[in-house]
Amino acid sequence: MSFLVQLVSPEQVLYEGEADMVVCRTLGGGDIAFLDGHAPFLGALAIWPVRLKTVDGDVSFASHGGFVQVGPGGVIVLSDVAELAGDIDVERARASLAAAEAALVVDADDAEAAAAAQRARVRLEVAGAS
């Protein structure tokens, strides 16, 4: 059975429609899947793909933090930054990954470089170029 899903970033509503399942990763909680009738939930999102199973097929987004809320009206994903698979610049993501990995070679504890590398990996995975 499907339910309403909204995926919203500060710039735009990336998706609004019905889905059969939403899968995302929360900070400290791992992957979680939401189906119709899920208990109320609020969680902080990790830098990870958000995947929707719809009657028309799968829809994937690169999500770079934010929150997921489940309530009686469905699932709302409020992402700090989110990109549809088709909107991802693969070459730019590869260049970002290379730069972040180079920075990590110099300083393995560089948290900004580690986060940049994770964002680039997620973009490449969602774009199907990993």
N, C-alpha and C positions, 0 to 999 in steps of 0.2 A: 504494500500500500504506500502511496506517495504522500509527501508533505511539502510545505512551502519552505524554500531555502532562499536566503539573500546573502550574497557575498558583496561586502561594501568596503571600499578603500576611501581615504580622504578625498581622492579626486573624482571617484565615480562609483556607480553601482555596476559591478562587473557581471553579476548574474542575479536574476530574480525569476524563480520558477519552481516547478515541481521536481522532486528527486525521490528516489527510493532509498538512498543511503548516502550519508556524508561521512568521509573518513578524513581525520586530521590528527596532528600530533600536538599534545599539550606539554608544557614545561613540567618536567618532573613526573609526568604521568604516562608517557608513552602514547602509542597510537590508540585512538578511540573511534568507534563507528557509531553513528546515530541512525536509528530506524524510526519509523512512525511510532508514536507513543512512548518515546524515550522519556525517562524521568527528567525533571528540570536539572539543568547543568550549566555551570559557568566555569570556564577555564581559560588560562593564558596560552596563546599559541606559540609553538616553537617555529623556527625557520625550517619549513618543511612543506611538501606539497599538500594541497587540499584537493581531495578527489570526490566528485559527485557521480553517483550511478543514477542515470535518468532513463526514461523509456526510449530516448533517442540515442543513447550511448553514454560513454564516460566523458566527463568534463574535468579538466585538471587546471589548477592554478598554482603558481609559485607564491607562497605566502611568507612574508618576512615579519612575523610577529603579529600581535593583536590579541583578540579575544574571540571565543566561541560561546554562544548562548543558546540553550535549548529551552523552549517554553511551549505553552499551549498553541502558539501561533506558528511553530516550526523552529527552524535553525537559522540563526543569524551569525555570520562570520564577519567580524569587524577587523580588518587587517590593516596594519600600519602601511604596508605596501603589498600589493597583489598584482600579478600579471597572468593573463591568459596564455596558454601554451603558444598560440599563434602570434602573440605580441612580443615574444621574447627574441631579442637580437642575439643569436647564438654566437656569432663571432665576438661580440662585445662581452658576453658571459665567459667565453674561453679566455679572452685577454684579462678579464678581472680575476679569474681563477689563477692564471699564471702569475699575475702580479701579487696576489695574496699568498700564493705558495712560496714565491721568492722572498717575501717579507717574513714568512714563517721560518725559512731557512736561516735568516739572520737572527731572528728572535722567536723561538718556539713558543714563548709565553705571550706573544702579541695578540691580545683579545680582539682587537679591531680587525686584524688580518685573518684571524680564525673565523670571525663572523662573516667577513667578506667572502672567504673561501666557501663557507657553508651556503651563503646566498647564491653564489655562482653555481655551485653543484646542484642546488635545487632548481635553478633556472634551466640548467642543461638537462636535468632529468625530466622536468615537465615538458621541455621542448622536444624530448626524444633524441637528444644529441649527446647523452652521457656515455 
